[in-house]
């Protein structure tokens, strides 16, 4: 695999990770904000790996779903959702660092060729 495809794959994976982390943060923040709202129907984020080819992951897909009936009947856990916010922030930062590293590699490669 050539370097261009490797860097492109890294960027694609990191961008999908940023999007998934952002979605998880939005859902958790919404649950915290509405913890005392009568009739509030909490949501959850489900993630799955996206494969570019068999055995070769190329990112994640995240989607929002209504919480299943068993979990929805319980109260929203502010503690759990604050932990999810912290996890989302860490994931977001890690993916942003991956994008910065890939950008730096491309910039350095261009400078070497110039």
C-alpha positions in Angstrom: 0.0 0.0 0.0 1.4 3.4 -0.9 1.9 6.2 1.6 -0.9 8.3 0.1 -3.5 5.6 0.7 -2.2 5.0 4.2 -2.4 8.7 5.2 -5.8 9.0 3.5 -7.0 6.0 5.4 -5.7 7.4 8.7 -7.5 10.7 8.0 -10.8 8.9 7.1 -10.6 6.9 10.2 -9.8 9.9 12.4 -12.6 12.0 10.9 -15.2 9.2 11.5 -13.8 9.0 15.1 -14.3 12.8 15.5 -17.9 12.5 14.3 -18.7 9.6 16.6 -17.2 11.3 19.6 -19.1 14.5 18.8 -22.3 12.5 18.6 -21.7 10.7 21.9 -21.0 14.1 23.6 -24.2 15.6 22.2 -26.4 12.6 23.3 -24.8 12.6 26.8 -25.2 16.3 27.2 -28.8 16.1 26.1 -29.5 13.4 28.7 -27.8 15.5 31.5 -29.7 18.6 30.5 -33.0 16.8 30.5 -32.5 14.6 33.6 -35.5 16.2 35.4 -37.7 16.7 32.3 -41.0 14.9 32.6 -41.6 12.5 29.7 -38.0 12.7 28.4 -37.0 9.8 26.2 -33.3 9.2 26.5 -31.2 8.2 23.5 -28.0 6.2 23.2 -25.3 6.0 20.6 -24.4 2.8 19.0 -21.1 2.4 17.1 -19.9 -0.1 14.6 -16.6 -0.6 12.7 -16.6 0.3 9.0 -14.5 -2.0 6.9 -12.8 -0.9 3.6 -12.1 -4.5 2.8 -12.5 -7.7 4.7 -10.3 -7.5 7.9 -9.3 -3.9 7.2 -11.1 -1.3 9.3 -11.4 2.2 8.0 -13.4 4.0 10.6 -16.5 3.9 12.7 -20.2 4.6 12.1 -22.3 6.0 14.9 -26.0 6.4 15.1 -28.5 7.6 17.7 -31.3 5.2 18.9 -33.9 5.5 21.5 -32.7 3.6 24.6 -34.1 0.1 24.8 -37.2 -0.3 27.0 -35.4 -2.1 29.8 -32.8 0.8 30.2 -35.3 3.6 29.4 -37.4 2.7 32.4 -34.5 3.6 34.7 -33.5 7.1 35.6 -30.8 8.8 33.6 -27.4 8.4 35.4 -25.8 11.8 35.5 -22.5 10.2 36.7 -22.5 7.7 33.8 -23.2 10.4 31.3 -20.5 12.7 32.7 -18.1 9.8 32.3 -19.3 9.3 28.7 -18.6 13.0 28.1 -15.0 12.6 29.4 -14.5 9.6 27.2 -15.9 11.4 24.2 -13.5 14.3 24.9 -10.5 12.0 25.1 -11.5 10.2 21.9 -12.0 13.5 20.1 -8.6 14.7 21.2 -6.9 11.5 20.1 -8.5 11.6 16.7 -7.7 15.3 16.3 -4.0 14.5 17.1 -4.1 11.8 14.4 -5.3 14.3 11.9 -2.6 16.8 13.0 0.1 14.1 12.7 -1.2 13.1 9.2 -1.2 16.7 8.2 2.3 17.2 9.4 3.5 14.1 7.5 2.0 15.4 4.3 3.5 18.8 4.8 6.9 17.4 5.5 6.7 15.1 2.5 5.8 18.1 0.3 8.8 20.0 1.7 11.1 17.1 1.0 10.0 17.1 -2.6 10.3 20.8 -3.1 
